[in-house]
Amino acid sequence: MCHKVIAKNCNGQLAYCESCQLYNLQFNNISIEFTKKELQVFQSFVSELEVEYWQAMYDRTPIKRKIPIQTLQKNLTLVFNRQEFSALKDLVLQDTKKPFTVLSVPDVDYVFFLN
């Protein structure tokens, strides 16, 4: 089973397995497999989710993660903070740096001092 990495960031990666024709999303401690159609539906859902609405809805609550994604299992909801959701959206929409391309200095998340 050979997975080709499509998108990758510090929170996870999206890969495609040609032998089983499934997409595998690994994000923090979440692992989800998608068919091509399921991935397209999830991409559409993630791109249309209104982050501002959920941030405002839970504004006065002490919970840290305020952006929910409901699953088909009624008692399971995936919740994200704004940064996590942005990273998830980048992975799912494949809007990340390609994993094996050359990085430039601004791409590296590091404070660089020229002495």
matplotlib code that plots the C-alpha trace (Angstrom):
import matplotlib.pyplot as plt

x = [0.0, 1.8, 0.5, 1.4, 1.5, -0.7, -0.6, 1.2, 1.5, 2.6, -0.8, -1.1, -1.2, -3.5, -2.3, -3.7, -3.4, -3.5, -4.0, -7.1, -8.1, -8.7, -7.6, -6.2, -6.4, -4.2, -4.8, -3.5, -5.1, -7.8, -7.6, -10.2, -10.4, -12.3, -13.3, -12.9, -16.6, -16.5, -13.4, -15.1, -18.1, -15.9, -13.9, -17.2, -18.4, -15.1, -14.9, -18.5, -18.3, -18.8, -16.1, -17.3, -20.7, -19.4, -16.8, -19.7, -22.1, -19.6, -18.0, -19.0, -18.2, -15.0, -14.4, -11.3, -12.4, -15.5, -15.8, -17.7, -17.9, -20.7, -20.2, -22.7, -22.4, -24.8, -22.6, -19.4, -18.5, -15.0, -14.2, -11.4, -10.1, -9.5, -5.9, -6.6, -9.5, -7.4, -4.7, -7.4, -8.9, -5.5, -4.9, -8.3, -8.3, -4.6, -3.6, -0.3, 3.3, 4.1, 6.0, 9.1, 9.6, 12.4, 11.5, 12.5, 13.6, 10.1, 8.5, 10.5, 8.7, 11.8, 13.1, 16.3, 19.0, 21.7, 24.7]
y = [0.0, 3.1, 6.5, 9.5, 12.7, 15.4, 18.1, 18.4, 20.9, 20.8, 19.4, 16.5, 15.3, 14.3, 11.3, 9.1, 5.4, 4.3, 0.6, 1.1, 4.4, 6.1, 9.4, 9.4, 12.5, 12.4, 15.5, 15.7, 12.7, 12.3, 9.8, 9.8, 7.8, 9.3, 8.1, 10.7, 11.7, 11.8, 14.0, 16.4, 16.7, 17.3, 19.9, 21.7, 21.5, 22.8, 25.7, 26.8, 26.5, 29.9, 30.2, 33.7, 32.4, 29.6, 32.0, 34.4, 31.6, 30.4, 33.7, 33.9, 30.3, 29.1, 26.4, 26.7, 24.9, 26.5, 25.3, 22.1, 19.5, 17.1, 13.5, 10.8, 9.3, 11.4, 11.5, 12.4, 16.0, 17.1, 20.5, 22.9, 26.3, 28.9, 27.9, 24.2, 24.7, 26.9, 24.2, 21.5, 23.6, 24.1, 20.3, 19.4, 22.0, 21.2, 24.7, 23.9, 23.8, 20.6, 18.3, 17.8, 21.3, 23.6, 26.0, 29.7, 31.6, 33.0, 29.5, 28.4, 29.2, 30.4, 33.7, 34.2, 36.6, 37.8, 38.5]
z = [0.0, -1.3, -0.1, -2.3, -0.1, -1.7, 1.0, 4.3, 7.1, 10.7, 11.8, 9.4, 5.8, 3.0, 1.0, -1.8, -2.0, -5.7, -4.9, -2.7, -4.4, -1.1, 0.3, 3.8, 6.0, 9.1, 11.2, 14.8, 16.4, 13.7, 10.8, 8.1, 4.8, 1.9, -1.6, -4.3, -4.0, -0.2, -0.3, -2.7, -0.4, 2.6, 0.7, -0.2, 3.4, 4.9, 2.4, 3.1, 6.9, 8.5, 11.0, 12.2, 13.0, 15.3, 16.9, 17.7, 18.8, 21.5, 22.2, 25.8, 26.7, 28.2, 25.6, 23.5, 20.4, 19.0, 15.4, 15.1, 12.3, 13.0, 11.9, 10.9, 14.4, 16.5, 19.6, 17.8, 16.8, 15.7, 17.2, 16.2, 17.2, 14.4, 13.8, 13.7, 11.3, 9.0, 8.9, 8.3, 5.5, 3.9, 3.9, 2.6, -0.2, -0.9, -0.3, 1.3, 0.3, -1.6, 0.7, -1.4, -2.8, -1.9, 0.9, 0.9, 4.0, 4.7, 4.5, 7.6, 10.8, 12.7, 13.9, 11.9, 13.2, 11.0, 13.3]

ax = plt.figure().add_subplot(projection="3d")
ax.plot(x, y, z, "-o")
ax.set_aspect("equal")
plt.show()
